[in-house]
Amino acid sequence: MPSIFPEITTGGGVVVRDIAGNPTNPPDVHNAYVPPATFVASCEITALPTTCDARIEAKHINAIVSELLALAECFDANGVWDCTKLNNLCAAFNVWVEANRLWFDQVSIVGAGTQADPLHVVSIDCGSY
């Protein structure tokens, strides 16, 4: 399966969160982030243990690199990946921020964003400067 998670059978991956979203807390897995059940995954989330069963596979690294590259492309579809630098994700994210920034001057955006209380702009009277 193409995934950023290490495979159980060939990579020695250990399940750290089951398909229902429950953490399994295996004792030999350290520093593995387990998202809450509200963050849905279509597979069990695995991590590498500190035992001799752990194996970093090329397909695992390729999946991680592909996820990072896809994230950069998502942020900046017409961007450039500079192979001499280590700030490509930051650069792509900054392009996305600039393209999606809400510019406003002396206004507030209020409301819960629900049908009963939609978002709307309210002017703020700050007086003369």
Secondary structure, 3 states (H helix, E strand, C coil): CCCCCCCHHHHCCEEEECCCCCECCCCCCCCCCCCCCCCCCCCCEEECCCCCCCCCCHHHHHHHHHHHHHHHHHHCCCCCCCCCCCCHHHHHHHHHHHHHCCCCCCEEEECCCCCCCCCEEEECCCCCC
